[in-house]
Amino acid sequence: MPSDLLKIEVDQDMPASTDVVVVGGGVVGVATAYELARKGVQVVLLEKGRIADEQSSRNWGWCRKQNRDEREIPLIKYSLQRWAEISEEIGRDISFRASGITYVSDKQSDVDQWEAWNQMAKAYDMDCRMLSAREAQSMAKGTTKQWLGGATSPTDGRAEPGCAVPFLAQAARRAGVIIVQHCAVRGVELSAGRVSGVYTEKGYITCHTVVCAGGAWSSLFLRRLGVSLPQASVYSTALRTGPAPEIFTGGLSVPGVAMRRRLDGGYTLGLGGRGRLDITPQGMRYAPKFLPMMKERHGGLKIRIGKSFFEGPEAWYRQWSYDEVSPFERFRILPLRAEDSLVAEAEKVMVNTFPELKGVKIEEAWSGLIDSTPDGIPVISTVEHIPGLIISSGYSGHGFGIGLGAGRLTADLVCNDTTVVDATPFRHARLVDGSAIQRPGMM
């Protein structure tokens, strides 16, 4: 785990029954549990490892509405509203700052793409806007290159992944959620075709609803139930610096690297569109559905066969019994090893673009596993043929920023309430009935 992940107090015992079991302790699972508790629902959240120990603590910490797929815009707008109000609501600074995010580029193709997005987004009443070359130069202070243009939003923001989700988990416990770590859910029991409970490594719990918020592990978990969730995972690399001069206060994307100012005085760096794709049994199974995305993004991916072919969330497993050790117990936490070449590349771009940061120390680097869907937006949905089963997964690298809104939407589906935004674009059926549409360029 990144070394700044906050340790929290959790529960040691779990009840024999509850209303809802949430599987997965990342930002979406925790936010869902919190919102359900606010609705008066009894919730048990079960995490095979530790809260936020995988992608929810390994992401860039960006909370943005810019350059989102159009179908995500209503949900990210609501999520940013929740980010802005949640600290006061829970009585603790969750670390969110609406300090703005800016994109600049010396590539006309980037500027054209942002222009097209901003034209589309005008219908959604947002404060995103294009930047002229002069404005881009001014907004990207400290850079040495000449920019053709850019895009910005002053109310996009940032938060610290290492503490934001743990703080929300603590608030969820105060609201009545029972959170148990190191407790894998082995499977879901059905009675008369609907959810009636879950089998865990620590025993059985009766419930009427299960929320699968397992990130990269969701497809494997659901496959045991006979539910198809086309999902492909990409290993990304991120890193953080030690204390450094404050060139900007929010987030800034330049060609080759994206950077976020941290509350500790350093920067988090990420490489957009770059990563490693492992060839795995799950990947081969769903490869035809991901061909359009692969054609668009293959240039930034290293493709290999490694240990993940035989272990981890995309390996091939037989149908394990609910009374035996499951794959989730054999491999509780994904490895953190970063791609050395990408770390070196990010550092080189940082220094070449921001001369003031020359000599700033790289304190830590890590990898994350981004769970993606064929059309690049999540599944937040009931499962038509299994009443009581809800999926909230496949966030495609957007889960941290959109997570608070996604938690509320998922909770609305659990309670069969009027949803905070239209849930139709996120329906599970679109990925299995052929109605999913890939939108190139939206990330």
Secondary structure, 3 states (H helix, E strand, C coil): CCCCCCCCCCCCCCCCECCEEEECCCHHHHHHHHHHHHCCCCEEEECCCCCCCCHHHHCCCEECCCCCCHHHHHHHHHHHHHHHHHHHHHCCCCCCECCCEEEEECCHHHHHHHHHHHHHHHHHCCCCEEECHHHHHHHCCCCCCCCCEEEEECCCEECCHHHHHHHHHHHHHHCCCEEECCCCEEEEEEECCEEEEEEECCEEEECCEEEECCHHHHHHHHHCCCCCCCCEEEEEEEEEECCCCCCCCCEEEECCEEEEECCCCCEEEECCCCEEEECCHHHHHHHHHHHHHHHHHHHHEEEECCHHHCCCCCCCCCCCCCCCCCHHHHCCCCCCCCCHHHHHHHHHHHHHHCHHHCCCCEEEEEEEEEEECCCCCCEEEECCCCCCEEEEECCCCCHHHHHHHHHHHHHHHHHCCCCCCCCHHHCHHHHCCCCCCCCCCCC
